């Protein structure tokens, strides 16, 4: 594996899960693989789980780790080509990226959608510049359109907790006061569409995701109907995708909050969320604190997903 930007690059899921569970059983078995290798983690946006889990994964593999928070302590970076740099940005990515590449062996990049241009966001301009100009393997720690490390962890978690070969997975939109990117729901949909599970996406009208991510999922606008018989409920907010409302909050309908009453419609489903989560907006206290909430094991599997991918990248060096 050279770059990792989509769960589609996992290849055969059976093989991918086998590798992940081997890593989980013996997290320190491959420390020689990363010895004298350096991971550079670049954050254009905030992070807790991604930062800690990816750094832990790299350390488990014996790697050195450098963390750069672009918004604290680094020069402000210009990302557009052809711009006259007479403002507050002192350095261009076209120089910064190859310099960064010279200091490391592998690069992880976290850069969210900006909601300034759908074309720019869905073209993954920042991530693709790192792939093009760094000269090093690059993996996504969440980009504008996908969060593959999160999705791989989600899929590992479902594989661990499922009670039937083909569980019903429901991804439900839930209210949030801010406009959030579509990266997590896009990526989760992409991953679940790689399985033969029953998959339903439910959201209010106006929150349709890009068709290439919806794939074969059934879209249901009645949340109660969607939740009936679910084995896993994955809650997530996202802003509108379709023009002219791209990046907008169309409503904050609190009836879509995942409550105990909503979960009672399911097949005693497990509750999942990528975190951080706004309690009593996305999900009620009693649901996220219930025995069926697996958000903490899900988050712990972020180390497993990151380490599995890093190992594959190191094997390719």
Residue pairs with C-beta under 8 A, 6 or more apart in sequence:
1 9
1 137
1 309
1 312
1 313
1 315
1 316
2 137
2 313
2 316
3 9
3 131
3 137
3 138
3 139
4 138
4 139
4 140
4 148
4 149
4 309
4 312
4 313
5 124
5 127
5 131
5 138
5 139
5 140
5 143
5 146
5 148
6 140
6 146
6 148
6 187
6 190
7 146
7 148
7 151
7 152
7 155
7 187
7 190
7 191
7 194
8 190
8 194
9 148
10 16
10 152
10 194
13 155
13 194
13 195
16 152
16 308
17 155
17 156
17 159
19 308
19 311
19 312
20 152
20 156
20 304
20 305
20 308
21 156
22 29
23 29
23 304
23 307
23 308
23 311
24 156
24 301
24 304
27 60
27 303
27 307
28 60
30 60
30 61
30 62
30 311
30 314
31 60
31 61
31 62
32 62
33 61
33 62
33 311
33 314
33 315
34 58
34 61
34 62
34 63
34 310
34 314
35 62
35 63
36 64
37 62
37 63
37 64
37 105
37 106
37 314
37 317
38 63
38 64
38 65
38 66
38 103
38 104
38 105
38 106
39 54
39 58
39 63
39 64
39 65
39 66
39 104
39 105
39 106
39 107
39 108
39 310
40 66
40 68
40 100
40 103
40 104
40 106
40 107
40 108
41 51
41 54
41 55
41 65
41 66
41 67
41 68
41 107
41 108
41 110
41 141
42 68
42 70
42 100
42 107
42 108
42 109
42 110
42 130
43 51
43 67
43 68
43 69
43 70
43 71
43 110
43 141
44 70
44 71
44 109
44 110
44 111
44 112
44 126
45 110
45 111
45 112
45 142
47 110
47 141
47 142
48 275
48 276
49 274
49 275
49 299
49 302
50 110
50 141
50 142
50 149
50 150
50 302
51 67
51 141
53 149
53 299
53 302
53 303
53 305
53 306
54 108
54 141
54 149
54 302
54 306
54 310
55 65
55 67
56 303
56 306
57 303
57 304
57 306
57 307
57 310
58 65
58 306
58 307
58 310
59 65
60 303
60 307
61 307
61 310
61 311
61 314
63 106
63 310
63 314
66 103
66 104
68 74
68 100
70 77
75 89
75 90
75 91
75 96
76 88
76 89
76 90
76 91
77 89
77 91
77 92
77 93
77 96
78 85
78 89
78 91
78 92
78 93
79 92
79 93
79 125
79 126
79 129
81 94
85 92
93 126
93 129
93 133
94 129
94 133
97 129
97 130
97 133
97 134
98 133
98 134
98 135
100 107
100 134
101 107
101 133
101 134
101 135
101 136
104 136
105 136
105 137
105 317
106 136
106 137
106 138
106 139
106 310
106 313
106 314
106 317
107 130
107 134
107 136
107 137
107 138
107 139
108 138
108 139
108 140
108 141
109 126
109 127
109 130
109 138
109 139
109 140
109 141
109 143
110 140
110 141
110 142
110 143
111 126
111 127
111 142
111 143
111 144
112 142
112 143
112 144
112 181
112 183
113 121
113 144
113 145
113 181
113 182
113 183
113 247
114 120
114 121
114 144
115 121
115 179
115 181
115 239
115 246
115 247
118 241
118 243
118 246
118 247
120 144
121 144
121 145
121 181
122 144
122 145
122 210
124 143
124 144
124 145
126 143
126 144
127 138
127 140
127 143
127 144
130 138
131 138
137 313
137 316
137 317
139 148
139 149
139 309
139 310
139 313
140 146
140 147
140 148
140 149
141 149
142 149
142 150
142 183
142 184
143 183
144 181
144 183
145 181
145 182
145 183
145 186
145 187
146 183
146 186
146 187
146 190
147 183
147 184
147 187
147 274
148 187
149 302
149 305
149 306
149 309
150 184
150 187
150 188
150 274
150 302
150 305
151 184
151 187
151 188
151 190
151 191
152 191
152 305
152 308
152 309
153 298
153 299
153 301
153 302
153 304
153 305
154 188
154 191
154 234
154 272
154 274
154 298
154 301
155 191
155 192
155 195
156 301
156 304
156 305
157 272
157 294
157 297
157 298
157 301
158 167
158 169
158 197
158 232
158 272
160 297
160 301
161 232
161 270
161 294
161 297
162 231
162 232
163 231
164 231
166 196
166 197
166 198
167 197
167 198
167 231
167 232
168 197
168 198
168 199
168 200
168 229
168 230
168 231
168 232
168 267
169 192
169 197
169 198
169 199
169 200
169 230
169 231
169 232
169 234
170 200
170 201
170 202
170 226
170 227
170 230
170 232
170 233
170 234
170 266
170 269
171 185
171 188
171 189
171 192
171 199
171 200
171 201
171 202
171 217
171 234
171 235
171 236
172 201
172 202
172 203
172 223
172 226
172 227
172 233
172 234
172 235
172 236
172 256
172 258
173 185
173 202
173 203
173 204
173 207
173 236
173 237
173 238
173 256
174 235
174 236
174 237
174 256
174 257
174 258
174 281
174 282
174 283
175 237
175 251
175 252
175 253
175 254
175 256
175 257
175 281
175 282
176 237
176 249
176 252
176 278
176 281
176 282
177 249
177 252
177 278
177 281
178 249
179 239
179 247
179 248
179 249
180 237
180 238
180 239
181 238
181 239
182 209
182 210
182 213
182 238
182 239
182 241
184 236
184 238
184 274
185 201
185 209
185 213
185 236
185 238
186 209
186 210
186 213
187 213
188 234
188 236
189 199
189 201
189 209
189 213
189 214
189 215
189 217
190 213
190 215
192 199
192 217
193 199
193 215
193 216
193 217
199 216
199 217
199 218
200 217
200 218
200 219
200 220
200 226
200 230
201 209
201 214
201 217
201 218
201 219
201 220
201 226
202 219
202 220
202 221
202 222
202 223
202 225
202 226
202 227
203 219
203 221
203 256
204 221
204 250
204 251
204 253
204 256
205 221
206 240
206 242
206 245
206 250
206 251
207 238
207 240
207 241
207 250
208 214
208 219
208 241
208 242
209 238
209 241
210 241
220 226
223 255
223 256
223 262
224 262
224 265
227 233
227 262
227 263
227 265
227 266
227 269
228 265
228 266
229 266
229 267
230 265
230 266
230 267
230 269
231 266
231 267
231 269
231 270
232 269
232 270
232 272
233 258
233 262
233 263
233 266
233 269
233 270
233 271
233 272
234 272
234 273
235 258
235 271
235 272
235 273
235 277
235 282
235 283
236 273
236 274
236 282
237 282
239 246
239 247
239 248
239 249
240 246
240 247
240 248
240 249
240 250
252 281
254 281
257 280
257 281
257 282
257 283
257 284
258 271
258 282
258 283
258 284
258 287
259 283
259 284
259 286
259 287
260 284
260 286
260 287
260 290
262 287
263 269
263 271
263 287
263 290
263 292
268 292
269 292
270 292
270 293
270 294
271 283
271 287
271 288
271 290
271 292
271 293
271 294
271 295
272 294
272 295
272 298
273 282
273 283
273 288
273 295
273 298
274 298
275 295
275 298
275 299
277 283
277 288
277 295
279 285
279 288
287 293
288 295
